[in-house]
Structure formats: structure tokens, C-alpha cells
Amino acid sequence: MDKILTVFTVSFLVFGLSIAGCSQKSPSSSEAIEAAKAMETVEKKVDYLIGQAKVFYNSEEFQQAIDIGQYILSSLDKDSEQAKSLLQKAKEALSAKAQEAVGAATEDAKSKLGSFGQ
């Protein structure tokens, strides 16, 4: 009976932790910046924020990555090559994504207008 109770308890805890882990949202750029402010050195802050910016970039949250890159360059390390590079890539990706959206909207409007009056 004790074995069954132990197995049940462990299973319940593992299940609960996996559900809790799945429901956590990613922090925003402002939350990441606030977390970095508590770190001891500028180097640790920059390293942490570069990592967070990469996560945002890889999940196509380009504006969040841009915000972090700009913060690093304006408030922590104006010479950070990593921040400059990431900022440039994120701006280019955001611009490309916006152009894709405009192109798709234009094509959609053309197709709707093309069939107008037929």
C-alpha cells in the first residue's frame, strides 16, 4: 500500500510540474531588462540580455529583441558587438516580416477587386 501511495504521489507531482512548466509565458523585454538590473556586473547583465534577445529573435518576436538590443547599447555597453549584430538582424527580420504582410494584404485586395463586378 505504501508503494502505491508513493508512486501515485510522485506521478501526481511530476504531472503537476509539467503542467505548470507548460503554462509559463515568456517574459517580455521589459521583464528581462528588470531581471538584469538585479545582476551584479554589467557583463552578467549584457550576457543575460543577449541570451534573452536571442530567444525572442528565434521565436520571431523581433520587436522584443530590438528593445533589448537598444537597451544594452544605450544603458549598458555602447560598444557591444553582439548587441549591434543582433539589433541589425532583428530590424531586418522585422522589416521583412512587415513587407511580407503588406505584400499578402496587397495580393488579397487585388484578388478581391479583380473579382469585383464579375
N, CA, C and O atoms as a Tinker XYZ file with bonds, in Angstrom:
   472  protein
     1  N      0.823000   -1.195000    0.000000    73     2
     2  CA     0.000000    0.000000    0.000000    64     1     3
     3  C      0.867000    1.259000    0.000000    63     2     4     5
     4  O      0.547000    2.228000   -0.689000    81     3
     5  N      1.964000    1.254000    0.768000    73     3     6
     6  CA     2.862000    2.414000    0.808000    64     5     7
     7  C      3.507000    2.664000   -0.552000    63     6     8     9
     8  O      3.703000    3.812000   -0.948000    81     7
     9  N      3.839000    1.579000   -1.269000    73     7    10
    10  CA     4.446000    1.716000   -2.587000    64     9    11
    11  C      3.472000    2.375000   -3.561000    63    10    12    13
    12  O      3.864000    3.242000   -4.343000    81    11
    13  N      2.243000    1.976000   -3.516000    73    11    14
    14  CA     1.229000    2.533000   -4.406000    64    13    15
    15  C      1.032000    4.012000   -4.107000    63    14    16    17
    16  O      0.933000    4.830000   -5.022000    81    15
    17  N      0.975000    4.347000   -2.844000    73    15    18
    18  CA     0.802000    5.743000   -2.450000    64    17    19
    19  C      2.002000    6.582000   -2.890000    63    18    20    21
    20  O      1.829000    7.708000   -3.358000    81    19
    21  N      3.203000    6.050000   -2.745000    73    19    22
    22  CA     4.411000    6.759000   -3.157000    64    21    23
    23  C      4.427000    6.971000   -4.669000    63    22    24    25
    24  O      4.722000    8.067000   -5.146000    81    23
    25  N      4.110000    5.917000   -5.416000    73    23    26
    26  CA     4.078000    6.016000   -6.880000    64    25    27
    27  C      3.025000    7.038000   -7.306000    63    26    28    29
    28  O      3.274000    7.851000   -8.197000    81    27
    29  N      1.875000    7.002000   -6.686000    73    27    30
    30  CA     0.809000    7.945000   -7.007000    64    29    31
    31  C      1.248000    9.380000   -6.702000    63    30    32    33
    32  O      1.026000   10.280000   -7.512000    81    31
    33  N      1.859000    9.592000   -5.561000    73    31    34
    34  CA     2.305000   10.929000   -5.161000    64    33    35
    35  C      3.358000   11.461000   -6.116000    63    34    36    37
    36  O      3.280000   12.613000   -6.543000    81    35
    37  N      4.343000   10.639000   -6.456000    73    35    38
    38  CA     5.403000   11.064000   -7.376000    64    37    39
    39  C      4.806000   11.357000   -8.754000    63    38    40    41
    40  O      5.157000   12.359000   -9.377000    81    39
    41  N      3.922000   10.504000   -9.227000    73    39    42
    42  CA     3.285000   10.723000  -10.528000    64    41    43
    43  C      2.497000   12.026000  -10.537000    63    42    44    45
    44  O      2.546000   12.785000  -11.505000    81    43
    45  N      1.779000   12.275000   -9.468000    73    43    46
    46  CA     0.995000   13.499000   -9.359000    64    45    47
    47  C      1.894000   14.731000   -9.377000    63    46    48    49
    48  O      1.577000   15.721000  -10.037000    81    47
    49  N      3.012000   14.675000   -8.658000    73    47    50
    50  CA     3.948000   15.804000   -8.632000    64    49    51
    51  C      4.573000   16.051000   -9.999000    63    50    52    53
    52  O      4.672000   17.197000  -10.437000    81    51
    53  N      4.992000   14.991000  -10.674000    73    51    54
    54  CA     5.598000   15.136000  -11.996000    64    53    55
    55  C      4.582000   15.734000  -12.968000    63    54    56    57
    56  O      4.909000   16.640000  -13.735000    81    55
    57  N      3.366000   15.232000  -12.936000    73    55    58
    58  CA     2.319000   15.755000  -13.803000    64    57    59
    59  C      2.055000   17.232000  -13.501000    63    58    60    61
    60  O      1.943000   18.049000  -14.415000    81    59
    61  N      1.959000   17.561000  -12.236000    73    59    62
    62  CA     1.703000   18.947000  -11.842000    64    61    63
    63  C      2.808000   19.881000  -12.275000    63    62    64    65
    64  O      2.536000   20.982000  -12.752000    81    63
    65  N      4.049000   19.461000  -12.118000    73    63    66
    66  CA     5.177000   20.286000  -12.535000    64    65    67
    67  C      5.232000   20.450000  -14.049000    63    66    68    69
    68  O      5.571000   21.524000  -14.546000    81    67
    69  N      4.901000   19.391000  -14.782000    73    67    70
    70  CA     4.924000   19.508000  -16.244000    64    69    71
    71  C      3.833000   20.439000  -16.736000    63    70    72    73
    72  O      4.049000   21.183000  -17.693000    81    71
    73  N      2.677000   20.417000  -16.112000    73    71    74
    74  CA     1.598000   21.331000  -16.481000    64    73    75
    75  C      2.000000   22.766000  -16.139000    63    74    76    77
    76  O      1.786000   23.674000  -16.942000    81    75
    77  N      2.566000   22.974000  -14.984000    73    75    78
    78  CA     2.985000   24.317000  -14.569000    64    77    79
    79  C      4.064000   24.851000  -15.499000    63    78    80    81
    80  O      4.049000   26.034000  -15.837000    81    79
    81  N      4.983000   24.022000  -15.911000    73    79    82
    82  CA     6.045000   24.443000  -16.807000    64    81    83
    83  C      5.530000   24.819000  -18.180000    63    82    84    85
    84  O      6.066000   25.731000  -18.808000    81    83
    85  N      4.514000   24.144000  -18.656000    73    83    86
    86  CA     3.956000   24.438000  -19.968000    64    85    87
    87  C      3.150000   25.725000  -19.974000    63    86    88    89
    88  O      3.024000   26.369000  -21.016000    81    87
    89  N      2.615000   26.101000  -18.853000    73    87    90
    90  CA     1.733000   27.258000  -18.839000    64    89    91
    91  C      2.468000   28.573000  -18.602000    63    90    92    93
    92  O      1.856000   29.639000  -18.657000    81    91
    93  N      3.761000   28.512000  -18.342000    73    91    94
    94  CA     4.506000   29.744000  -18.110000    64    93    95
    95  C      4.706000   30.477000  -19.419000    63    94    96    97
    96  O      5.043000   29.860000  -20.429000    81    95
    97  N      4.503000   31.789000  -19.418000    73    95    98
    98  CA     4.724000   32.574000  -20.623000    64    97    99
    99  C      6.146000   33.106000  -20.620000    63    98   100   101
   100  O      6.780000   33.233000  -19.572000    81    99
   101  N      6.631000   33.415000  -21.812000    73    99   102
   102  CA     7.959000   34.007000  -21.894000    64   101   103
   103  C      7.903000   35.415000  -21.324000    63   102   104   105
   104  O      6.893000   36.106000  -21.453000    81   103
   105  N      8.971000   35.826000  -20.708000    73   103   106
   106  CA     8.984000   37.197000  -20.195000    64   105   107
   107  C      9.044000   38.176000  -21.361000    63   106   108   109
   108  O      9.511000   37.827000  -22.445000    81   107
   109  N      8.581000   39.380000  -21.142000    73   107   110
   110  CA     8.696000   40.414000  -22.161000    64   109   111
   111  C     10.088000   41.021000  -22.067000    63   110   112   113
   112  O     10.845000   40.723000  -21.142000    81   111
   113  N     10.417000   41.869000  -23.024000    73   111   114
   114  CA    11.728000   42.517000  -22.990000    64   113   115
   115  C     11.861000   43.386000  -21.740000    63   114   116   117
   116  O     12.937000   43.451000  -21.146000    81   115
   117  N     10.783000   44.051000  -21.337000    73   115   118
   118  CA    10.873000   44.895000  -20.138000    64   117   119
   119  C     11.074000   44.049000  -18.878000    63   118   120   121
   120  O     11.772000   44.465000  -17.953000    81   119
   121  N     10.466000   42.865000  -18.844000    73   119   122
   122  CA    10.682000   41.970000  -17.698000    64   121   123
   123  C     12.116000   41.451000  -17.680000    63   122   124   125
   124  O     12.717000   41.322000  -16.614000    81   123
   125  N     12.662000   41.157000  -18.851000    73   123   126
   126  CA    14.050000   40.696000  -18.933000    64   125   127
   127  C     15.005000   41.803000  -18.485000    63   126   128   129
   128  O     15.980000   41.544000  -17.779000    81   127
   129  N     14.717000   43.030000  -18.899000    73   127   130
   130  CA    15.566000   44.165000  -18.509000    64   129   131
   131  C     15.505000   44.373000  -17.000000    63   130   132   133
   132  O     16.531000   44.617000  -16.365000    81   131
   133  N     14.320000   44.279000  -16.429000    73   131   134
   134  CA    14.180000   44.424000  -14.971000    64   133   135
   135  C     14.952000   43.329000  -14.237000    63   134   136   137
   136  O     15.600000   43.593000  -13.225000    81   135
   137  N     14.882000   42.103000  -14.749000    73   135   138
   138  CA    15.623000   40.998000  -14.129000    64   137   139
   139  C     17.125000   41.256000  -14.203000    63   138   140   141
   140  O     17.856000   40.965000  -13.256000    81   139
   141  N     17.581000   41.798000  -15.323000    73   139   142
   142  CA    19.016000   42.069000  -15.494000    64   141   143
   143  C     19.510000   43.147000  -14.535000    63   142   144   145
   144  O     20.663000   43.116000  -14.104000    81   143
   145  N     18.653000   44.083000  -14.206000    73   143   146
   146  CA    19.059000   45.171000  -13.311000    64   145   147
   147  C     19.506000   44.662000  -11.942000    63   146   148   149
   148  O     20.290000   45.320000  -11.259000    81   147
   149  N     19.013000   43.504000  -11.545000    73   147   150
   150  CA    19.371000   42.940000  -10.243000    64   149   151
   151  C     20.718000   42.208000  -10.268000    63   150   152   153
   152  O     21.231000   41.817000   -9.220000    81   151
   153  N     21.275000   42.028000  -11.435000    73   151   154
   154  CA    22.537000   41.288000  -11.548000    64   153   155
   155  C     23.711000   42.175000  -11.147000    63   154   156   157
   156  O     23.647000   43.402000  -11.229000    81   155
   157  N     24.783000   41.520000  -10.711000    73   155   158
   158  CA    25.903000   42.215000  -10.088000    64   157   159
   159  C     26.761000   43.050000  -11.026000    63   158   160   161
   160  O     27.111000   44.184000  -10.695000    81   159
   161  N     27.105000   42.512000  -12.185000    73   159   162
   162  CA    28.045000   43.224000  -13.060000    64   161   163
   163  C     27.397000   43.539000  -14.407000    63   162   164   165
   164  O     26.418000   42.914000  -14.815000    81   163
   165  N     27.968000   44.514000  -15.069000    73   163   166
   166  CA    27.493000   44.870000  -16.407000    64   165   167
   167  C     27.648000   43.685000  -17.354000    63   166   168   169
   168  O     26.775000   43.426000  -18.183000    81   167
   169  N     28.747000   42.976000  -17.229000    73   167   170
   170  CA    28.994000   41.817000  -18.091000    64   169   171
   171  C     27.899000   40.759000  -17.937000    63   170   172   173
   172  O     27.417000   40.217000  -18.931000    81   171
   173  N     27.506000   40.465000  -16.692000    73   171   174
   174  CA    26.440000   39.495000  -16.448000    64   173   175
   175  C     25.116000   39.993000  -17.014000    63   174   176   177
   176  O     24.347000   39.214000  -17.578000    81   175
   177  N     24.852000   41.281000  -16.866000    73   175   178
   178  CA    23.613000   41.869000  -17.391000    64   177   179
   179  C     23.576000   41.739000  -18.906000    63   178   180   181
   180  O     22.566000   41.326000  -19.476000    81   179
   181  N     24.681000   42.093000  -19.555000    73   179   182
   182  CA    24.735000   42.034000  -21.012000    64   181   183
   183  C     24.599000   40.598000  -21.496000    63   182   184   185
   184  O     23.836000   40.329000  -22.424000    81   183
   185  N     25.326000   39.676000  -20.884000    73   183   186
   186  CA    25.250000   38.265000  -21.286000    64   185   187
   187  C     23.832000   37.726000  -21.158000    63   186   188   189
   188  O     23.334000   37.052000  -22.059000    81   187
   189  N     23.185000   38.026000  -20.037000    73   187   190
   190  CA    21.809000   37.574000  -19.813000    64   189   191
   191  C     20.876000   38.164000  -20.869000    63   190   192   193
   192  O     20.055000   37.456000  -21.452000    81   191
   193  N     21.010000   39.465000  -21.105000    73   191   194
   194  CA    20.106000   40.129000  -22.039000    64   193   195
   195  C     20.346000   39.690000  -23.483000    63   194   196   197
   196  O     19.396000   39.586000  -24.259000    81   195
   197  N     21.584000   39.433000  -23.852000    73   195   198
   198  CA    21.864000   38.899000  -25.193000    64   197   199
   199  C     21.173000   37.551000  -25.346000    63   198   200   201
   200  O     20.565000   37.276000  -26.381000    81   199
   201  N     21.265000   36.714000  -24.325000    73   199   202
   202  CA    20.586000   35.413000  -24.367000    64   201   203
   203  C     19.077000   35.559000  -24.525000    63   202   204   205
   204  O     18.454000   34.836000  -25.302000    81   203
   205  N     18.496000   36.499000  -23.783000    73   203   206
   206  CA    17.054000   36.729000  -23.879000    64   205   207
   207  C     16.683000   37.268000  -25.260000    63   206   208   209
   208  O     15.671000   36.869000  -25.835000    81   207
   209  N     17.500000   38.166000  -25.782000    73   207   210
   210  CA    17.233000   38.722000  -27.112000    64   209   211
   211  C     17.288000   37.632000  -28.177000    63   210   212   213
   212  O     16.489000   37.641000  -29.113000    81   211
   213  N     18.222000   36.696000  -28.044000    73   211   214
   214  CA    18.306000   35.574000  -28.990000    64   213   215
   215  C     17.060000   34.707000  -28.917000    63   214   216   217
   216  O     16.561000   34.238000  -29.940000    81   215
   217  N     16.556000   34.494000  -27.702000    73   215   218
   218  CA    15.319000   33.709000  -27.546000    64   217   219
   219  C     14.168000   34.413000  -28.264000    63   218   220   221
   220  O     13.402000   33.780000  -28.991000    81   219
   221  N     14.051000   35.717000  -28.058000    73   219   222
   222  CA    12.994000   36.474000  -28.738000    64   221   223
   223  C     13.175000   36.416000  -30.251000    63   222   224   225
   224  O     12.210000   36.214000  -30.988000    81   223
   225  N     14.397000   36.592000  -30.708000    73   223   226
   226  CA    14.669000   36.556000  -32.149000    64   225   227
   227  C     14.277000   35.200000  -32.727000    63   226   228   229
   228  O     13.600000   35.133000  -33.753000    81   227
   229  N     14.697000   34.130000  -32.078000    73   227   230
   230  CA    14.417000   32.784000  -32.581000    64   229   231
   231  C     12.935000   32.440000  -32.564000    63   230   232   233
   232  O     12.484000   31.594000  -33.336000    81   231
   233  N     12.177000   33.091000  -31.691000    73   231   234
   234  CA    10.733000   32.855000  -31.662000    64   233   235
   235  C      9.981000   33.916000  -32.475000    63   234   236   237
   236  O      8.765000   34.068000  -32.359000    81   235
   237  N     10.744000   34.644000  -33.300000    73   235   238
   238  CA    10.211000   35.664000  -34.208000    64   237   239
   239  C      9.484000   36.802000  -33.496000    63   238   240   241
   240  O      8.563000   37.406000  -34.045000    81   239
   241  N      9.910000   37.081000  -32.274000    73   239   242
   242  CA     9.420000   38.250000  -31.541000    64   241   243
   243  C     10.493000   39.335000  -31.696000    63   242   244   245
   244  O     11.202000   39.686000  -30.754000    81   243
   245  N     10.576000   39.845000  -32.924000    73   243   246
   246  CA    11.680000   40.718000  -33.306000    64   245   247
   247  C     11.683000   42.044000  -32.551000    63   246   248   249
   248  O     12.750000   42.551000  -32.204000    81   247
   249  N     10.514000   42.610000  -32.294000    73   247   250
   250  CA    10.478000   43.887000  -31.582000    64   249   251
   251  C     11.031000   43.743000  -30.167000    63   250   252   253
   252  O     11.695000   44.651000  -29.665000    81   251
   253  N     10.760000   42.604000  -29.517000    73   251   254
   254  CA    11.295000   42.361000  -28.172000    64   253   255
   255  C     12.825000   42.303000  -28.220000    63   254   256   257
   256  O     13.505000   42.851000  -27.352000    81   255
   257  N     13.357000   41.627000  -29.250000    73   255   258
   258  CA    14.813000   41.542000  -29.417000    64   257   259
   259  C     15.405000   42.927000  -29.681000    63   258   260   261
   260  O     16.473000   43.260000  -29.168000    81   259
   261  N     14.712000   43.722000  -30.476000    73   259   262
   262  CA    15.163000   45.086000  -30.766000    64   261   263
   263  C     15.203000   45.919000  -29.494000    63   262   264   265
   264  O     16.175000   46.631000  -29.241000    81   263
   265  N     14.151000   45.828000  -28.696000    73   263   266
   266  CA    14.092000   46.598000  -27.453000    64   265   267
   267  C     15.262000   46.270000  -26.532000    63   266   268   269
   268  O     15.853000   47.163000  -25.925000    81   267
   269  N     15.588000   44.999000  -26.434000    73   267   270
   270  CA    16.710000   44.588000  -25.579000    64   269   271
   271  C     18.037000   45.081000  -26.153000    63   270   272   273
   272  O     18.880000   45.596000  -25.419000    81   271
   273  N     18.221000   44.924000  -27.459000    73   271   274
   274  CA    19.454000   45.392000  -28.083000    64   273   275
   275  C     19.657000   46.890000  -27.886000    63   274   276   277
   276  O     20.763000   47.339000  -27.583000    81   275
   277  N     18.597000   47.652000  -28.058000    73   275   278
   278  CA    18.694000   49.102000  -27.858000    64   277   279
   279  C     19.011000   49.443000  -26.407000    63   278   280   281
   280  O     19.780000   50.366000  -26.138000    81   279
   281  N     18.423000   48.701000  -25.472000    73   279   282
   282  CA    18.704000   48.951000  -24.057000    64   281   283
   283  C     20.176000   48.679000  -23.738000    63   282   284   285
   284  O     20.827000   49.462000  -23.046000    81   283
   285  N     20.685000   47.569000  -24.248000    73   283   286
   286  CA    22.091000   47.237000  -23.994000    64   285   287
   287  C     22.998000   48.362000  -24.494000    63   286   288   289
   288  O     23.893000   48.818000  -23.782000    81   287
   289  N     22.751000   48.801000  -25.728000    73   287   290
   290  CA    23.612000   49.821000  -26.332000    64   289   291
   291  C     23.454000   51.194000  -25.688000    63   290   292   293
   292  O     24.413000   51.963000  -25.622000    81   291
   293  N     22.259000   51.502000  -25.217000    73   291   294
   294  CA    22.061000   52.835000  -24.636000    64   293   295
   295  C     22.376000   52.901000  -23.148000    63   294   296   297
   296  O     22.727000   53.966000  -22.639000    81   295
   297  N     22.258000   51.775000  -22.441000    73   295   298
   298  CA    22.382000   51.830000  -20.983000    64   297   299
   299  C     23.504000   50.992000  -20.380000    63   298   300   301
   300  O     23.915000   51.238000  -19.246000    81   299
   301  N     24.004000   50.004000  -21.124000    73   299   302
   302  CA    24.991000   49.101000  -20.521000    64   301   303
   303  C     26.345000   49.118000  -21.219000    63   302   304   305
   304  O     27.375000   49.330000  -20.578000    81   303
   305  N     26.344000   48.896000  -22.524000    73   303   306
   306  CA    27.615000   48.768000  -23.256000    64   305   307
   307  C     27.408000   49.257000  -24.684000    63   306   308   309
   308  O     26.961000   48.505000  -25.550000    81   307
   309  N     27.739000   50.521000  -24.919000    73   307   310
   310  CA    27.512000   51.121000  -26.234000    64   309   311
   311  C     28.362000   50.485000  -27.327000    63   310   312   313
   312  O     28.109000   50.713000  -28.509000    81   311
   313  N     29.358000   49.697000  -26.958000    73   311   314
   314  CA    30.250000   49.064000  -27.926000    64   313   315
   315  C     29.999000   47.575000  -28.106000    63   314   316   317
   316  O     30.794000   46.900000  -28.760000    81   315
   317  N     28.934000   47.051000  -27.554000    73   315   318
   318  CA    28.657000   45.611000  -27.630000    64   317   319
   319  C     28.401000   45.181000  -29.076000    63   318   320   321
   320  O     27.378000   45.522000  -29.670000    81   319
   321  N     29.345000   44.433000  -29.620000    73   319   322
   322  CA    29.200000   43.941000  -30.995000    64   321   323
   323  C     28.045000   42.946000  -31.096000    63   322   324   325
   324  O     27.332000   42.918000  -32.099000    81   323
   325  N     27.864000   42.129000  -30.056000    73   323   326
   326  CA    26.759000   41.170000  -30.070000    64   325   327
   327  C     25.419000   41.894000  -30.127000    63   326   328   329
   328  O     24.530000   41.502000  -30.884000    81   327
   329  N     25.276000   42.933000  -29.341000    73   327   330
   330  CA    24.023000   43.691000  -29.328000    64   329   331
   331  C     23.810000   44.384000  -30.666000    63   330   332   333
   332  O     22.695000   44.393000  -31.189000    81   331
   333  N     24.867000   44.965000  -31.227000    73   331   334
   334  CA    24.760000   45.641000  -32.526000    64   333   335
   335  C     24.335000   44.657000  -33.617000    63   334   336   337
   336  O     23.456000   44.952000  -34.426000    81   335
   337  N     24.966000   43.496000  -33.626000    73   335   338
   338  CA    24.660000   42.484000  -34.632000    64   337   339
   339  C     23.223000   41.979000  -34.492000    63   338   340   341
   340  O     22.483000   41.886000  -35.471000    81   339
   341  N     22.853000   41.663000  -33.277000    73   339   342
   342  CA    21.503000   41.155000  -33.031000    64   341   343
   343  C     20.457000   42.218000  -33.364000    63   342   344   345
   344  O     19.411000   41.909000  -33.935000    81   343
   345  N     20.738000   43.449000  -33.011000    73   343   346
   346  CA    19.824000   44.555000  -33.293000    64   345   347
   347  C     19.624000   44.702000  -34.803000    63   346   348   349
   348  O     18.496000   44.867000  -35.269000    81   347
   349  N     20.708000   44.644000  -35.559000    73   347   350
   350  CA    20.623000   44.761000  -37.015000    64   349   351
   351  C     19.809000   43.606000  -37.609000    63   350   352   353
   352  O     18.930000   43.822000  -38.443000    81   351
   353  N     20.112000   42.378000  -37.172000    73   351   354
   354  CA    19.386000   41.215000  -37.690000    64   353   355
   355  C     17.900000   41.291000  -37.345000    63   354   356   357
   356  O     17.051000   40.974000  -38.179000    81   355
   357  N     17.586000   41.706000  -36.130000    73   355   358
   358  CA    16.183000   41.781000  -35.708000    64   357   359
   359  C     15.435000   42.859000  -36.482000    63   358   360   361
   360  O     14.277000   42.665000  -36.854000    81   359
   361  N     16.088000   43.993000  -36.727000    73   359   362
   362  CA    15.453000   45.062000  -37.514000    64   361   363
   363  C     15.193000   44.599000  -38.947000    63   362   364   365
   364  O     14.129000   44.864000  -39.506000    81   363
   365  N     16.161000   43.913000  -39.532000    73   363   366
   366  CA    15.993000   43.397000  -40.895000    64   365   367
   367  C     14.869000   42.372000  -40.951000    63   366   368   369
   368  O     14.059000   42.382000  -41.877000    81   367
   369  N     14.820000   41.487000  -39.960000    73   367   370
   370  CA    13.775000   40.461000  -39.932000    64   369   371
   371  C     12.396000   41.081000  -39.726000    63   370   372   373
   372  O     11.421000   40.648000  -40.340000    81   371
   373  N     12.311000   42.090000  -38.867000    73   371   374
   374  CA    11.041000   42.766000  -38.628000    64   373   375
   375  C     10.580000   43.479000  -39.897000    63   374   376   377
   376  O      9.397000   43.446000  -40.237000    81   375
   377  N     11.505000   44.118000  -40.589000    73   375   378
   378  CA    11.181000   44.804000  -41.837000    64   377   379
   379  C     10.695000   43.804000  -42.894000    63   378   380   381
   380  O      9.706000   44.056000  -43.582000    81   379
   381  N     11.387000   42.680000  -43.017000    73   379   382
   382  CA    10.988000   41.656000  -43.982000    64   381   383
   383  C      9.605000   41.097000  -43.649000    63   382   384   385
   384  O      8.790000   40.855000  -44.538000    81   383
   385  N      9.358000   40.898000  -42.368000    73   383   386
   386  CA     8.048000   40.388000  -41.942000    64   385   387
   387  C      6.947000   41.399000  -42.263000    63   386   388   389
   388  O      5.855000   41.017000  -42.683000    81   387
   389  N      7.230000   42.670000  -42.070000    73   387   390
   390  CA     6.254000   43.716000  -42.391000    64   389   391
   391  C      6.011000   43.774000  -43.893000    63   390   392   393
   392  O      4.869000   43.923000  -44.329000    81   391
   393  N      7.070000   43.657000  -44.685000    73   391   394
   394  CA     6.915000   43.672000  -46.136000    64   393   395
   395  C      6.103000   42.474000  -46.619000    63   394   396   397
   396  O      5.297000   42.601000  -47.540000    81   395
   397  N      6.311000   41.318000  -46.003000    73   395   398
   398  CA     5.523000   40.134000  -46.348000    64   397   399
   399  C      4.046000   40.373000  -46.056000    63   398   400   401
   400  O      3.175000   40.013000  -46.848000    81   399
   401  N      3.783000   40.982000  -44.915000    73   399   402
   402  CA     2.393000   41.248000  -44.537000    64   401   403
   403  C      1.749000   42.232000  -45.504000    63   402   404   405
   404  O      0.591000   42.055000  -45.882000    81   403
   405  N      2.477000   43.260000  -45.909000    73   403   406
   406  CA     1.947000   44.232000  -46.866000    64   405   407
   407  C      1.713000   43.557000  -48.213000    63   406   408   409
   408  O      0.685000   43.773000  -48.855000    81   407
   409  N      2.665000   42.746000  -48.633000    73   407   410
   410  CA     2.521000   42.027000  -49.908000    64   409   411
   411  C      1.314000   41.108000  -49.902000    63   410   412   413
   412  O      0.566000   41.046000  -50.878000    81   411
   413  N      1.126000   40.400000  -48.811000    73   411   414
   414  CA    -0.021000   39.492000  -48.701000    64   413   415
   415  C     -1.327000   40.279000  -48.711000    63   414   416   417
   416  O     -2.296000   39.871000  -49.351000    81   415
   417  N     -1.352000   41.394000  -48.008000    73   415   418
   418  CA    -2.566000   42.217000  -47.980000    64   417   419
   419  C     -2.853000   42.801000  -49.355000    63   418   420   421
   420  O     -4.011000   42.878000  -49.764000    81   419
   421  N     -1.811000   43.214000  -50.074000    73   419   422
   422  CA    -1.973000   43.764000  -51.419000    64   421   423
   423  C     -2.522000   42.706000  -52.367000    63   422   424   425
   424  O     -3.451000   42.972000  -53.130000    81   423
   425  N     -1.954000   41.516000  -52.318000    73   423   426
   426  CA    -2.434000   40.431000  -53.165000    64   425   427
   427  C     -3.884000   40.074000  -52.847000    63   426   428   429
   428  O     -4.677000   39.818000  -53.753000    81   427
   429  N     -4.220000   40.059000  -51.579000    73   427   430
   430  CA    -5.592000   39.762000  -51.169000    64   429   431
   431  C     -6.550000   40.821000  -51.702000    63   430   432   433
   432  O     -7.625000   40.497000  -52.206000    81   431
   433  N     -6.156000   42.088000  -51.589000    73   431   434
   434  CA    -7.002000   43.174000  -52.094000    64   433   435
   435  C     -7.150000   43.087000  -53.610000    63   434   436   437
   436  O     -8.244000   43.299000  -54.134000    81   435
   437  N     -6.060000   42.777000  -54.324000    73   435   438
   438  CA    -6.119000   42.645000  -55.775000    64   437   439
   439  C     -7.063000   41.526000  -56.188000    63   438   440   441
   440  O     -7.855000   41.670000  -57.120000    81   439
   441  N     -6.960000   40.393000  -55.466000    73   439   442
   442  CA    -7.826000   39.264000  -55.833000    64   441   443
   443  C     -9.290000   39.585000  -55.568000    63   442   444   445
   444  O    -10.162000   39.148000  -56.319000    81   443
   445  N     -9.567000   40.327000  -54.533000    73   443   446
   446  CA   -10.955000   40.698000  -54.240000    64   445   447
   447  C    -11.459000   41.742000  -55.223000    63   446   448   449
   448  O    -12.612000   41.683000  -55.648000    81   447
   449  N    -10.610000   42.696000  -55.589000    73   447   450
   450  CA   -11.011000   43.724000  -56.552000    64   449   451
   451  C    -11.104000   43.140000  -57.968000    63   450   452   453
   452  O    -11.928000   43.568000  -58.777000    81   451
   453  N    -10.246000   42.160000  -58.248000    73   451   454
   454  CA   -10.272000   41.532000  -59.563000    64   453   455
   455  C    -11.584000   40.832000  -59.835000    63   454   456   457
   456  O    -12.033000   40.784000  -60.980000    81   455
   457  N    -12.195000   40.299000  -58.823000    73   455   458
   458  CA   -13.466000   39.603000  -58.999000    64   457   459
   459  C    -14.668000   40.511000  -58.788000    63   458   460   461
   460  O    -15.812000   40.067000  -58.884000    81   459
   461  N    -14.410000   41.782000  -58.501000    73   459   462
   462  CA   -15.485000   42.744000  -58.263000    64   461   463
   463  C    -16.192000   43.044000  -59.584000    63   462   464   465
   464  O    -15.551000   43.354000  -60.587000    81   463
   465  N    -17.473000   42.951000  -59.569000    73   463   466
   466  CA   -18.269000   43.284000  -60.743000    64   465   467
   467  C    -18.381000   42.172000  -61.746000    63   466   468   469
   468  O    -18.944000   42.377000  -62.822000    81   467
   469  N    -17.872000   41.014000  -61.441000    73   467   470
   470  CA   -17.980000   39.897000  -62.398000    64   469   471
   471  C    -19.168000   39.039000  -62.101000    63   470   472
   472  O    -19.412000   38.057000  -62.803000    81   471
